[in-house]
Amino acid sequence: MPFDPHTTPLSAEEARVLATLLEKSRTVPDSYPLTLNSLASGCNQKTSRDPVMQLGEGQIQEALDNLRRRSLVTEIGGARTSRWEHNFPRGVGVPDQSAVLLGLLMLRGPQTAGELRINSERWHRFADISSVEAFLDELQSRSQEKGGPLVILLPRAPGAREPRWAHLLCGPVDAQALSAASAAGAAPAPDTALTERVAALEAQVAQLRDTLAHVCEQLGVEPPCA
């Protein structure tokens, strides 16, 4: 039966855990599937997260157990410790490109199609903004037989150049409230070149952090705070 966020929505913790597994499967495949400790580091990152969260291992384990019951994650037993992997595209019933967009929306909050294209660079390279919009439109027009829409286009905020998209995996959202919140916290729109440079630097920092966490895990030491 397809995943229906309107009848069985994800909690904020479940969404963060699921999206983090999806992110790390694409950005650091050498250290994937993830241990509980690595997953905690990814969930609690201070960068590329909106909102920033501080989840304990107990909360993450509970979220994993709930996601496993919905066939959205799988536990892989190892000689030393268990590891976890997502089953996002099949479990939700979407193609990989759509799963990437949903994962970014869960991790970073509402974004424009242009922002999604830039932020997805390490996950999947979309040809252009039109291809991003095509997948978003498909997610928005998803039939009720498949579980209903998974994204919503928010009203354009005053002064904003483009409207933002939000996911519906945690259930219905107040589009007006989200749009107003985005407008209240919005800074003047940066030029595209600067945005791309900042996104590239953030990607490099995130990759270095993931590599450090992997090395610390192999050495059996605690990684520094994210």
Backbone as a chain_set.jsonl record, in Angstrom:
{"seq": "MPFDPHTTPLSAEEARVLATLLEKSRTVPDSYPLTLNSLASGCNQKTSRDPVMQLGEGQIQEALDNLRRRSLVTEIGGARTSRWEHNFPRGVGVPDQSAVLLGLLMLRGPQTAGELRINSERWHRFADISSVEAFLDELQSRSQEKGGPLVILLPRAPGAREPRWAHLLCGPVDAQALSAASAAGAAPAPDTALTERVAALEAQVAQLRDTLAHVCEQLGVEPPCA", "coords": {"N": [[0.85, -1.195, 0.0], [0.623, 2.222, -0.876], [2.584, 4.882, 0.578], [0.922, 7.134, 2.61], [0.869, 10.313, 3.503], [-1.146, 11.758, 4.613], [-2.737, 10.179, 6.181], [-0.978, 8.663, 7.699], [1.213, 10.393, 8.758], [4.704, 11.399, 8.884], [6.667, 11.913, 11.822], [8.496, 14.803, 13.031], [11.004, 13.949, 13.877], [11.215, 11.427, 12.65], [11.18, 12.193, 9.963], [13.579, 13.643, 9.816], [15.495, 11.645, 10.365], [15.032, 9.813, 8.253], [15.521, 11.417, 5.978], [18.19, 12.063, 6.414], [19.469, 9.585, 6.158], [18.963, 9.169, 3.453], [20.378, 11.322, 2.358], [23.091, 10.765, 3.135], [23.515, 8.353, 1.858], [23.98, 9.135, -0.686], [25.913, 11.145, -0.629], [28.095, 10.276, 0.912], [28.837, 7.506, 0.142], [30.71, 5.518, 0.782], [30.717, 5.171, 3.524], [28.256, 4.263, 4.085], [25.734, 1.744, 4.554], [24.539, 3.431, 7.606], [25.77, 3.569, 10.972], [24.214, 3.79, 14.229], [25.451, 5.814, 15.657], [26.768, 7.342, 13.668], [24.544, 8.142, 12.258], [23.288, 9.753, 14.141], [25.112, 11.88, 14.261], [24.771, 12.923, 11.699], [22.054, 13.665, 11.726], [22.077, 15.715, 13.586], [23.582, 17.777, 12.567], [24.892, 21.093, 12.204], [24.965, 22.549, 9.932], [23.364, 22.899, 6.721], [20.824, 22.214, 7.571], [17.49, 22.759, 8.498], [14.879, 22.94, 10.528], [17.694, 23.241, 12.87], [18.42, 20.418, 14.788], [18.578, 18.541, 17.874], [18.914, 15.531, 18.494], [18.637, 12.718, 20.603], [20.176, 9.443, 20.956], [18.255, 7.627, 21.737], [15.845, 8.772, 20.822], [16.345, 8.705, 18.091], [16.566, 5.96, 17.645], [13.961, 5.161, 18.258], [12.599, 6.476, 16.201], [13.691, 5.113, 14.008], [12.705, 2.523, 14.475], [9.963, 2.964, 14.109], [9.951, 3.781, 11.426], [10.911, 1.481, 10.237], [8.804, -0.269, 10.62], [7.087, 0.732, 8.755], [8.297, 0.004, 6.487], [10.206, 1.742, 5.475], [12.83, 1.977, 6.194], [15.705, -0.174, 6.63], [17.259, -2.545, 8.718], [20.57, -3.621, 8.989], [22.327, -6.228, 10.091], [25.511, -6.496, 11.637], [28.874, -7.755, 12.296], [29.965, -6.321, 14.392], [28.315, -4.089, 14.92], [24.987, -2.853, 14.321], [23.739, -1.574, 11.207], [22.056, 0.952, 9.265], [19.846, 1.461, 6.513], [18.056, 3.331, 4.013], [14.8, 2.929, 2.481], [13.604, 4.565, 0.722], [12.68, 5.554, -2.036], [11.24, 3.259, -3.031], [9.578, 2.677, -0.852], [8.031, 5.001, -0.557], [7.137, 5.305, -3.092], [8.167, 6.737, -5.351], [10.23, 8.124, -8.022], [13.889, 8.155, -8.113], [14.852, 10.793, -8.499], [12.77, 12.397, -7.557], [12.749, 11.553, -4.914], [15.144, 12.662, -4.04], [14.544, 15.432, -4.099], [12.484, 15.541, -2.187], [13.898, 14.686, 0.058], [15.708, 16.824, 0.398], [13.916, 18.902, 0.962], [12.923, 18.02, 3.387], [15.186, 18.196, 4.976], [16.12, 20.846, 4.757], [13.985, 22.588, 4.788], [11.361, 24.75, 3.334], [11.952, 25.583, -0.097], [12.93, 27.269, -3.14], [12.582, 26.264, -6.607], [14.967, 26.792, -7.908], [16.789, 26.956, -5.756], [16.626, 24.337, -4.846], [17.752, 22.981, -6.993], [20.424, 23.864, -6.876], [21.149, 23.027, -4.268], [20.976, 20.311, -4.525], [23.195, 19.389, -5.781], [25.267, 17.605, -4.903], [23.797, 15.372, -4.57], [22.212, 14.694, -6.808], [22.487, 15.556, -10.179], [20.573, 17.792, -11.683], [19.438, 18.649, -14.93], [18.48, 21.216, -15.534], [16.565, 24.023, -14.208], [13.995, 23.639, -15.077], [13.702, 20.873, -15.232], [13.738, 20.201, -12.551], [11.4, 21.482, -11.709], [9.563, 19.993, -13.148], [9.569, 17.479, -11.869], [8.704, 18.298, -9.36], [6.136, 19.238, -9.963], [4.98, 16.829, -10.664], [5.029, 15.498, -8.227], [3.289, 17.124, -6.841], [0.88, 16.726, -8.145], [0.247, 14.132, -7.625], [-1.716, 11.225, -7.582], [-4.652, 10.272, -5.644], [-4.881, 7.538, -5.413], [-2.272, 6.746, -5.27], [-1.529, 7.742, -2.894], [-1.721, 10.478, -2.688], [-0.821, 14.061, -2.995], [2.627, 15.047, -2.458], [4.066, 17.312, -2.151], [3.757, 20.913, -1.828], [3.069, 24.019, -3.373], [3.99, 27.02, -2.1], [2.377, 30.188, -1.36], [3.663, 33.073, -3.012], [5.987, 34.942, -1.24], [5.897, 38.327, 0.013], [7.954, 40.496, -1.802], [9.598, 38.459, -2.624], [11.26, 36.714, -5.26], [10.614, 34.256, -6.357], [8.239, 31.607, -5.763], [8.181, 29.28, -2.977], [8.654, 25.761, -2.357], [7.189, 23.192, -0.333], [7.359, 20.157, 1.601], [5.015, 17.449, 2.158], [5.204, 15.257, 3.753], [5.067, 15.092, 6.47], [2.453, 15.489, 6.925], [-0.466, 17.66, 6.311], [0.207, 21.151, 5.669], [0.3, 24.538, 6.871], [0.027, 26.667, 4.498], [-0.025, 29.47, 4.198], [1.056, 30.344, 6.637], [3.649, 29.223, 6.547], [4.651, 30.531, 4.313], [4.606, 33.177, 5.208], [6.412, 32.987, 7.323], [8.747, 32.4, 5.932], [9.055, 34.773, 4.546], [9.454, 36.571, 6.632], [11.904, 35.82, 7.637], [13.548, 36.119, 5.516], [16.359, 37.204, 3.647], [17.744, 39.8, 1.507], [17.698, 38.733, -1.856], [20.444, 36.836, -2.966], [22.976, 37.078, -5.575], [23.102, 34.713, -8.285], [25.603, 33.512, -8.85], [27.089, 33.922, -6.49], [25.501, 32.474, -4.688], [25.845, 29.888, -5.693], [28.597, 29.528, -5.251], [28.712, 29.619, -2.451], [27.115, 27.389, -1.885], [28.75, 25.389, -2.949], [30.973, 25.53, -1.236], [29.74, 24.851, 1.194], [29.076, 22.223, 0.587], [31.615, 21.065, 0.365], [32.559, 21.368, 2.993], [30.673, 19.799, 4.355], [31.266, 17.303, 3.255], [33.894, 16.894, 4.19], [33.345, 16.803, 6.92], [31.793, 14.487, 7.06], [33.669, 12.618, 6.232], [35.55, 12.804, 8.324], [33.964, 11.911, 10.469], [33.601, 9.273, 9.684], [36.231, 8.287, 9.775], [36.78, 8.616, 12.519], [34.949, 6.822, 13.522], [35.97, 4.397, 12.593], [38.302, 4.333, 14.05], [37.332, 4.135, 16.556], [36.776, 6.275, 18.202], [35.222, 9.203, 19.651], [33.632, 11.487, 17.483], [34.349, 15.001, 16.889], [32.151, 17.692, 17.97], [29.374, 18.357, 15.78]], "CA": [[0.0, 0.0, 0.0], [1.486, 3.399, -0.947], [2.691, 5.732, 1.753], [-0.047, 8.225, 2.587], [1.215, 11.217, 4.603], [-2.34, 12.371, 5.178], [-3.288, 9.28, 7.196], [0.12, 8.215, 8.564], [2.326, 11.333, 8.541], [5.939, 11.224, 9.628], [6.981, 12.907, 12.84], [9.673, 15.599, 12.665], [12.184, 13.117, 14.108], [11.255, 10.399, 11.607], [11.552, 12.858, 8.711], [15.009, 13.973, 9.863], [16.248, 10.4, 10.264], [14.869, 9.269, 6.915], [16.199, 12.289, 5.02], [19.634, 11.961, 6.642], [19.9, 8.342, 5.517], [18.936, 9.393, 2.008], [21.489, 12.221, 2.038], [24.395, 10.117, 3.286], [23.651, 7.292, 0.859], [24.42, 9.745, -1.935], [27.073, 12.021, -0.458], [29.226, 9.51, 1.479], [28.455, 6.093, -0.04], [31.697, 4.601, 1.359], [30.422, 4.927, 4.938], [26.834, 3.917, 4.134], [24.728, 2.165, 5.549], [25.034, 4.157, 8.76], [25.572, 3.119, 12.345], [23.387, 4.714, 15.0], [26.289, 6.953, 16.021], [26.939, 8.169, 12.474], [23.245, 8.721, 11.948], [23.073, 10.848, 15.093], [25.937, 13.011, 13.826], [24.139, 13.509, 10.525], [20.782, 14.299, 12.096], [22.309, 16.882, 14.437], [24.47, 18.744, 11.926], [24.52, 22.506, 12.33], [24.891, 23.101, 8.583], [22.459, 22.23, 5.777], [19.666, 21.726, 8.313], [16.523, 23.765, 8.923], [15.598, 23.525, 11.665], [18.741, 22.459, 13.514], [17.833, 19.585, 15.835], [19.498, 17.854, 18.766], [18.224, 14.285, 18.804], [19.386, 11.712, 21.327], [20.159, 8.141, 20.29], [16.973, 6.985, 22.037], [14.857, 9.329, 19.896], [16.658, 8.224, 16.751], [16.219, 4.541, 17.594], [12.496, 5.078, 18.189], [12.216, 6.862, 14.847], [14.077, 4.007, 13.129], [11.764, 1.421, 14.677], [8.703, 3.337, 13.458], [10.174, 3.776, 9.98], [11.056, 0.085, 9.807], [7.461, -0.857, 10.569], [6.46, 1.215, 7.517], [9.159, -0.461, 5.388], [10.935, 2.879, 4.915], [14.243, 1.74, 6.47], [16.058, -1.573, 6.86], [18.404, -2.751, 9.592], [21.517, -4.613, 8.502], [23.13, -6.685, 11.216], [26.928, -6.697, 11.362], [29.608, -8.487, 13.319], [30.208, -5.446, 15.536], [27.179, -3.213, 15.201], [23.975, -2.793, 13.267], [23.727, -0.406, 10.345], [20.724, 1.25, 8.75], [19.731, 2.033, 5.18], [16.684, 3.745, 3.702], [14.062, 2.299, 1.385], [12.755, 5.725, 0.445], [11.936, 5.577, -3.305], [10.269, 2.162, -3.126], [8.603, 2.779, 0.226], [7.123, 6.126, -0.796], [6.586, 5.137, -4.429], [8.581, 7.845, -6.214], [11.54, 7.898, -8.638], [15.031, 8.644, -7.348], [14.956, 12.256, -8.576], [11.764, 12.948, -6.649], [13.208, 11.267, -3.557], [16.169, 13.663, -3.743], [13.874, 16.705, -3.802], [11.783, 15.399, -0.91], [14.907, 14.646, 1.105], [16.21, 18.182, 0.606], [12.871, 19.689, 1.612], [12.838, 17.59, 4.778], [16.385, 18.612, 5.697], [16.409, 22.288, 4.684], [12.789, 23.412, 4.812], [10.861, 25.229, 2.042], [12.951, 26.119, -1.018], [12.505, 27.489, -4.513], [13.112, 25.26, -7.537], [16.361, 27.124, -8.14], [17.552, 26.567, -4.578], [16.666, 22.874, -4.826], [18.72, 22.525, -7.997], [21.763, 24.136, -6.352], [21.401, 22.215, -3.079], [20.982, 18.886, -4.876], [24.37, 19.122, -6.611], [25.982, 16.413, -4.442], [22.86, 14.241, -4.537], [21.831, 14.366, -8.181], [22.634, 16.74, -11.025], [19.458, 18.053, -12.581], [19.902, 19.35, -16.128], [18.126, 22.635, -15.427], [15.473, 24.262, -13.263], [12.756, 23.08, -15.644], [13.595, 19.458, -14.869], [13.356, 20.187, -11.135], [9.984, 21.855, -11.653], [8.757, 18.891, -13.686], [9.41, 16.473, -10.815], [7.88, 18.896, -8.307], [4.756, 19.226, -10.452], [4.522, 15.441, -10.595], [4.777, 15.213, -6.814], [2.122, 17.907, -6.417], [-0.327, 16.19, -8.783], [0.182, 12.692, -7.324], [-3.104, 10.803, -7.423], [-5.04, 9.735, -4.346], [-4.614, 6.108, -5.429], [-0.87, 6.567, -4.92], [-1.289, 8.332, -1.585], [-1.956, 11.92, -2.698], [0.326, 14.958, -3.212], [3.711, 14.994, -1.481], [4.619, 18.665, -2.009], [2.814, 21.992, -2.064], [3.693, 25.276, -3.757], [3.551, 28.053, -1.167], [2.151, 31.505, -1.953], [4.893, 33.859, -3.098], [6.113, 35.895, -0.144], [6.125, 39.706, -0.434], [9.338, 40.819, -2.101], [10.332, 37.287, -3.114], [11.243, 36.561, -6.718], [9.992, 32.98, -6.717], [7.578, 30.902, -4.651], [8.907, 28.14, -2.43], [7.955, 24.483, -2.237], [7.303, 22.515, 0.957], [6.932, 18.756, 1.533], [3.815, 17.087, 2.917], [5.422, 13.949, 4.362], [4.664, 15.17, 7.879], [1.044, 15.857, 6.946], [-0.818, 18.967, 5.742], [0.906, 22.312, 6.229], [-0.36, 25.838, 6.742], [0.804, 27.318, 3.45], [0.077, 30.903, 4.471], [1.972, 30.536, 7.757], [4.995, 28.927, 6.077], [5.054, 31.607, 3.412], [4.866, 34.357, 6.031], [7.643, 32.742, 8.074], [9.855, 32.533, 4.994], [9.204, 36.2, 4.238], [9.974, 37.256, 7.819], [13.317, 35.501, 7.828], [14.26, 36.206, 4.243], [17.297, 38.293, 3.394], [17.727, 40.149, 0.093], [18.116, 37.603, -2.685], [21.812, 36.958, -3.448], [23.124, 36.751, -6.985], [23.199, 33.271, -8.498], [26.991, 33.065, -8.769], [27.464, 33.87, -5.079], [24.765, 31.358, -4.098], [26.47, 28.645, -6.128], [29.883, 29.404, -4.568], [28.439, 29.274, -1.063], [26.638, 26.003, -1.86], [29.902, 24.518, -3.191], [31.763, 25.506, -0.003], [28.989, 24.066, 2.172], [29.183, 20.819, 0.199], [32.958, 20.615, 0.71], [32.627, 21.256, 4.452], [29.87, 18.638, 4.744], [31.991, 16.091, 2.874], [35.0, 16.745, 5.131], [32.789, 16.396, 8.21], [31.397, 13.086, 6.944], [34.895, 11.813, 6.179], [36.101, 12.786, 9.674], [33.123, 11.04, 11.292], [33.87, 7.894, 9.279], [37.554, 7.924, 10.299], [36.645, 8.477, 13.969], [34.209, 5.587, 13.788], [36.881, 3.282, 12.372], [39.285, 4.348, 15.12], [36.658, 3.899, 17.821], [36.802, 7.482, 19.039], [34.08, 10.075, 19.452], [33.93, 12.61, 16.599], [34.085, 16.316, 17.486], [30.781, 18.156, 17.79], [29.091, 18.812, 14.422]], "C": [[0.885, 1.245, 0.0], [1.465, 4.211, 0.327], [1.74, 6.913, 1.616], [0.23, 9.149, 3.76], [0.001, 11.847, 5.267], [-2.973, 11.503, 6.264], [-2.218, 8.788, 8.166], [1.325, 9.127, 8.37], [3.55, 10.977, 9.373], [6.021, 12.266, 10.735], [8.205, 13.686, 12.364], [10.946, 14.772, 12.827], [12.325, 12.044, 13.026], [11.683, 10.994, 10.276], [13.04, 13.172, 8.687], [15.867, 12.725, 9.691], [16.2, 9.852, 8.842], [15.632, 10.094, 5.885], [17.715, 12.225, 5.179], [20.188, 10.684, 6.026], [19.957, 8.501, 4.003], [20.117, 10.265, 1.582], [22.82, 11.477, 2.056], [24.592, 8.98, 2.292], [24.198, 7.831, -0.458], [25.701, 10.556, -1.787], [28.3, 11.31, 0.108], [28.932, 8.007, 1.369], [29.426, 5.105, 0.598], [31.412, 4.273, 2.82], [28.948, 4.582, 5.16], [26.695, 2.426, 3.907], [25.358, 2.721, 6.825], [24.805, 3.417, 10.074], [24.695, 4.145, 13.061], [24.179, 5.972, 15.346], [26.493, 7.899, 14.841], [25.633, 8.858, 12.091], [22.93, 9.889, 12.873], [23.868, 12.077, 14.692], [25.301, 13.712, 12.634], [22.846, 14.234, 10.844], [21.003, 15.629, 12.804], [23.31, 17.877, 13.856], [23.951, 20.165, 12.13], [24.39, 23.176, 10.967], [23.936, 22.269, 7.724], [21.258, 21.606, 6.472], [18.78, 22.893, 8.721], [15.211, 23.047, 9.24], [16.748, 22.64, 12.113], [18.095, 21.694, 14.664], [18.93, 18.966, 16.685], [18.799, 16.591, 19.267], [19.153, 13.34, 19.561], [19.283, 10.374, 20.614], [18.853, 7.396, 20.555], [15.878, 7.467, 21.093], [15.073, 8.803, 18.483], [16.286, 6.755, 16.612], [14.706, 4.357, 17.505], [11.998, 5.43, 16.791], [12.536, 5.745, 13.852], [13.104, 2.843, 13.249], [10.43, 1.712, 13.991], [8.828, 3.302, 11.941], [10.315, 2.356, 9.447], [9.693, -0.587, 9.702], [6.714, -0.413, 9.309], [7.261, 0.813, 6.277], [9.894, 0.683, 4.705], [12.426, 2.805, 5.222], [14.442, 0.257, 6.742], [17.28, -1.641, 7.758], [19.261, -3.874, 9.043], [22.43, -5.002, 9.661], [24.572, -6.923, 10.803], [27.597, -7.437, 12.496], [29.782, -7.649, 14.58], [28.995, -4.611, 15.911], [26.21, -3.208, 14.033], [24.125, -1.502, 12.466], [22.34, -0.266, 9.723], [20.796, 1.849, 7.349], [18.268, 2.366, 4.902], [16.097, 2.907, 2.571], [13.095, 3.345, 0.823], [11.999, 5.646, -0.891], [10.864, 4.488, -3.4], [9.175, 2.3, -2.073], [7.583, 3.885, 0.011], [6.483, 6.025, -2.172], [6.896, 6.294, -5.357], [9.903, 7.496, -6.873], [12.648, 8.53, -7.819], [15.128, 10.164, -7.345], [13.966, 12.924, -7.639], [12.149, 12.72, -5.197], [14.268, 12.274, -3.128], [15.524, 14.984, -3.339], [13.144, 16.645, -2.464], [12.773, 15.371, 0.252], [15.461, 16.029, 1.431], [15.178, 19.057, 1.316], [12.729, 19.306, 3.079], [14.027, 18.098, 5.594], [16.529, 20.12, 5.81], [15.176, 23.179, 4.712], [12.39, 23.882, 3.428], [11.954, 25.883, 1.205], [12.328, 26.359, -2.382], [13.08, 26.376, -5.39], [14.582, 25.519, -7.819], [17.247, 26.723, -6.976], [17.691, 25.05, -4.503], [17.683, 22.347, -5.833], [20.147, 22.714, -7.496], [22.092, 23.193, -5.197], [21.483, 20.728, -3.38], [22.252, 18.465, -5.603], [25.108, 17.849, -6.205], [25.105, 15.169, -4.443], [22.558, 13.736, -5.943], [21.931, 15.641, -9.011], [21.453, 16.843, -11.99], [19.951, 18.91, -13.752], [19.658, 20.846, -16.043], [16.967, 22.774, -14.443], [14.174, 23.648, -13.763], [12.592, 21.611, -15.268], [13.233, 19.299, -13.397], [11.866, 20.471, -11.007], [9.087, 20.738, -12.162], [8.522, 17.82, -12.627], [8.559, 17.011, -9.667], [6.408, 18.894, -8.714], [4.158, 17.823, -10.368], [4.195, 15.048, -9.163], [3.53, 15.933, -6.321], [0.828, 17.319, -6.971], [-0.48, 14.684, -8.559], [-1.248, 12.292, -6.986], [-3.375, 10.256, -6.03], [-4.803, 8.232, -4.272], [-3.176, 5.799, -5.025], [-0.521, 7.174, -3.569], [-1.439, 9.835, -1.538], [-0.689, 12.73, -2.883], [1.357, 14.851, -2.089], [4.406, 16.341, -1.313], [3.509, 19.677, -2.267], [3.601, 23.25, -2.434], [3.126, 26.373, -2.87], [3.271, 29.357, -1.898], [3.455, 32.301, -1.967], [4.905, 34.916, -1.998], [6.353, 37.303, -0.69], [7.613, 39.98, -0.637], [10.15, 39.664, -2.644], [10.211, 37.188, -4.628], [10.487, 35.32, -7.149], [9.273, 32.385, -5.515], [8.422, 29.715, -4.201], [8.003, 26.912, -2.364], [8.19, 23.914, -0.841], [6.821, 21.076, 0.793], [5.714, 18.534, 2.421], [3.972, 15.74, 3.628], [5.078, 13.925, 5.847], [3.211, 15.603, 8.007], [0.795, 17.226, 6.329], [-0.074, 20.097, 6.431], [0.038, 23.552, 6.042], [0.462, 26.655, 5.762], [1.0, 28.799, 3.727], [1.09, 31.169, 5.587], [3.412, 30.281, 7.332], [5.518, 30.035, 5.178], [5.409, 32.86, 4.193], [6.163, 34.196, 6.804], [8.861, 32.882, 7.176], [10.125, 33.991, 4.686], [9.837, 36.936, 5.409], [11.463, 37.016, 7.998], [14.151, 35.645, 6.581], [15.179, 37.405, 4.201], [17.178, 38.663, 1.925], [18.31, 39.024, -0.745], [19.537, 37.803, -3.2], [21.882, 36.653, -4.937], [23.419, 35.27, -7.118], [24.619, 32.765, -8.333], [27.445, 32.932, -7.316], [26.787, 32.691, -4.396], [25.42, 30.032, -4.45], [27.817, 28.436, -5.438], [29.691, 28.995, -3.114], [27.983, 27.813, -0.958], [27.79, 25.027, -2.06], [30.766, 24.401, -1.94], [31.064, 24.692, 1.077], [29.106, 22.579, 1.875], [30.548, 20.266, 0.576], [33.099, 20.411, 2.222], [31.864, 20.024, 4.927], [30.596, 17.339, 4.416], [33.16, 15.834, 3.811], [34.504, 16.267, 6.489], [32.396, 14.913, 8.18], [32.616, 12.174, 6.936], [35.512, 11.69, 7.566], [35.297, 11.855, 10.573], [33.384, 9.572, 10.982], [35.2, 7.414, 9.844], [37.483, 7.701, 11.807], [35.932, 7.18, 14.333], [35.117, 4.372, 13.626], [37.92, 3.168, 13.487], [38.676, 4.093, 16.494], [36.707, 5.074, 18.763], [35.586, 8.337, 18.705], [34.454, 11.21, 18.51], [33.69, 13.919, 17.322], [32.665, 16.727, 17.213], [30.587, 18.664, 16.388], [28.914, 20.298, 14.402]], "O": [[1.817, 1.324, 0.801], [0.476, 4.232, 1.06], [1.76, 7.613, 0.603], [-0.123, 8.828, 4.895], [0.106, 12.406, 6.358], [-3.656, 12.009, 7.154], [-2.516, 8.523, 9.33], [2.356, 8.682, 7.867], [3.447, 10.342, 10.422], [5.502, 13.374, 10.593], [8.873, 13.282, 11.412], [11.863, 14.876, 12.013], [13.428, 11.784, 12.545], [12.456, 10.382, 9.538], [13.697, 12.992, 7.662], [16.854, 12.744, 8.956], [17.232, 9.469, 8.292], [16.31, 9.54, 5.019], [18.446, 12.322, 4.193], [21.267, 10.701, 5.434], [20.887, 8.023, 3.354], [20.775, 9.989, 0.579], [23.588, 11.552, 1.097], [25.726, 8.675, 1.922], [24.798, 7.097, -1.244], [26.49, 10.641, -2.727], [29.429, 11.703, -0.186], [28.794, 7.321, 2.382], [29.04, 3.983, 0.925], [31.817, 3.217, 3.308], [28.459, 4.609, 6.29], [27.469, 1.865, 3.131], [26.541, 2.515, 7.093], [23.795, 2.739, 10.263], [24.466, 5.24, 12.547], [23.632, 7.074, 15.329], [26.401, 9.117, 14.996], [25.626, 10.01, 11.658], [22.37, 10.897, 12.441], [23.362, 13.196, 14.771], [25.289, 14.941, 12.561], [22.575, 15.301, 10.292], [20.215, 16.561, 12.644], [23.827, 18.729, 14.579], [22.747, 20.403, 12.217], [23.782, 24.24, 10.85], [23.731, 21.082, 7.978], [20.731, 20.59, 6.018], [19.268, 23.902, 9.231], [14.511, 22.598, 8.332], [16.793, 21.452, 11.794], [17.311, 22.259, 15.426], [20.081, 18.878, 16.257], [18.175, 16.59, 20.328], [20.319, 13.183, 19.198], [18.41, 10.183, 19.766], [18.39, 6.628, 19.712], [15.073, 6.668, 20.616], [14.119, 8.494, 17.768], [15.751, 6.344, 15.583], [14.224, 3.501, 16.764], [11.099, 4.779, 16.258], [11.741, 5.464, 12.956], [12.72, 2.244, 12.245], [9.837, 0.83, 13.371], [7.917, 2.847, 11.249], [9.886, 2.063, 8.331], [9.459, -1.385, 8.794], [5.807, -1.107, 8.85], [6.946, 1.228, 5.162], [10.178, 0.619, 3.509], [13.217, 3.498, 4.58], [13.496, -0.472, 7.042], [18.23, -0.88, 7.578], [18.76, -4.938, 8.679], [23.212, -4.185, 10.146], [24.83, -7.489, 9.741], [26.982, -7.715, 13.525], [29.754, -8.173, 15.693], [28.688, -4.447, 17.092], [26.577, -3.521, 12.901], [24.578, -0.48, 12.981], [21.563, -1.218, 9.661], [21.689, 2.639, 7.041], [17.36, 1.765, 5.477], [16.821, 2.264, 1.811], [11.944, 3.052, 0.499], [10.769, 5.668, -0.878], [9.729, 4.754, -3.797], [7.998, 2.073, -2.353], [6.411, 3.731, 0.353], [5.414, 6.589, -2.404], [6.017, 6.783, -6.067], [10.641, 6.659, -6.353], [12.387, 9.345, -6.935], [15.448, 10.764, -6.319], [14.298, 13.919, -6.994], [11.914, 13.576, -4.344], [14.288, 12.694, -1.971], [15.918, 15.587, -2.34], [13.185, 17.603, -1.693], [12.522, 15.96, 1.303], [15.66, 16.367, 2.598], [15.533, 19.863, 2.176], [12.448, 20.159, 3.921], [13.881, 18.397, 6.779], [17.0, 20.627, 6.828], [15.302, 24.403, 4.666], [12.998, 23.471, 2.441], [12.777, 26.639, 1.721], [11.328, 25.737, -2.74], [13.964, 25.635, -4.959], [15.364, 24.578, -7.956], [18.344, 26.203, -7.183], [18.749, 24.536, -4.14], [18.391, 21.378, -5.557], [20.989, 21.832, -7.667], [23.182, 22.625, -5.148], [22.006, 19.962, -2.571], [22.379, 17.307, -6.001], [25.535, 17.086, -7.072], [25.603, 14.049, -4.331], [22.632, 12.541, -6.232], [21.492, 16.701, -8.565], [21.347, 16.098, -12.964], [20.788, 19.794, -13.569], [20.51, 21.649, -16.425], [16.457, 21.786, -13.915], [13.35, 23.191, -12.972], [11.478, 21.153, -15.014], [12.507, 18.375, -13.031], [11.156, 19.777, -10.279], [7.975, 20.556, -11.666], [7.411, 17.307, -12.496], [7.78, 16.269, -9.068], [5.536, 18.585, -7.902], [2.983, 17.653, -10.042], [3.211, 14.353, -8.909], [2.798, 15.411, -5.48], [-0.215, 17.408, -6.322], [-1.268, 14.038, -9.249], [-1.91, 12.956, -6.188], [-2.459, 9.833, -5.324], [-4.552, 7.7, -3.191], [-2.891, 4.722, -4.502], [0.633, 7.134, -3.142], [-1.304, 10.43, -0.47], [0.404, 12.166, -2.924], [1.017, 14.601, -0.933], [5.246, 16.496, -0.427], [2.468, 19.353, -2.841], [4.666, 23.512, -1.877], [1.921, 26.627, -2.883], [3.862, 29.613, -2.947], [4.255, 32.207, -1.036], [3.954, 35.683, -1.845], [6.955, 37.453, -1.753], [8.428, 39.726, 0.25], [11.283, 39.863, -3.084], [9.181, 37.539, -5.203], [9.803, 35.32, -8.173], [9.66, 32.635, -4.373], [9.264, 29.213, -4.947], [6.777, 27.01, -2.321], [9.244, 24.122, -0.241], [5.973, 20.799, -0.055], [5.424, 19.329, 3.315], [2.982, 15.149, 4.057], [4.828, 12.862, 6.414], [2.783, 16.036, 9.077], [1.732, 17.883, 5.874], [0.238, 20.019, 7.619], [-0.833, 23.602, 5.174], [1.467, 27.262, 6.134], [2.09, 29.328, 3.51], [1.888, 32.103, 5.497], [4.308, 31.035, 7.71], [6.681, 30.428, 5.269], [6.394, 33.531, 3.884], [6.934, 35.147, 6.932], [9.888, 33.416, 7.594], [11.278, 34.406, 4.574], [10.664, 37.825, 5.21], [12.195, 37.895, 8.454], [15.34, 35.325, 6.587], [14.825, 38.491, 4.66], [16.57, 37.917, 1.158], [19.32, 38.429, -0.368], [19.822, 38.832, -3.812], [20.969, 36.047, -5.499], [23.923, 34.642, -6.187], [24.833, 31.706, -7.743], [28.102, 31.958, -6.95], [27.419, 31.983, -3.611], [25.537, 29.15, -3.599], [28.158, 27.31, -5.076], [30.408, 28.136, -2.601], [28.408, 27.088, -0.058], [27.826, 23.967, -1.435], [31.24, 23.314, -1.61], [31.709, 23.93, 1.798], [29.22, 21.765, 2.791], [30.649, 19.135, 1.051], [33.675, 19.422, 2.676], [32.339, 19.289, 5.792], [30.555, 16.386, 5.194], [33.405, 14.69, 4.193], [35.143, 15.437, 7.137], [32.631, 14.179, 9.14], [32.613, 11.103, 7.545], [35.951, 10.608, 7.955], [35.872, 11.094, 11.352], [33.392, 8.728, 11.878], [35.305, 6.288, 10.332], [38.042, 6.734, 12.326], [36.268, 6.526, 15.32], [35.051, 3.431, 14.417], [38.363, 2.073, 13.832], [39.39, 3.866, 17.47], [36.682, 4.903, 19.982], [34.998, 8.219, 17.63], [35.491, 11.844, 18.705], [32.91, 13.961, 18.273], [32.023, 16.175, 16.318], [31.47, 19.314, 15.829], [28.667, 20.875, 13.343]]}, "num_chains": 1, "name": "protein.A"}
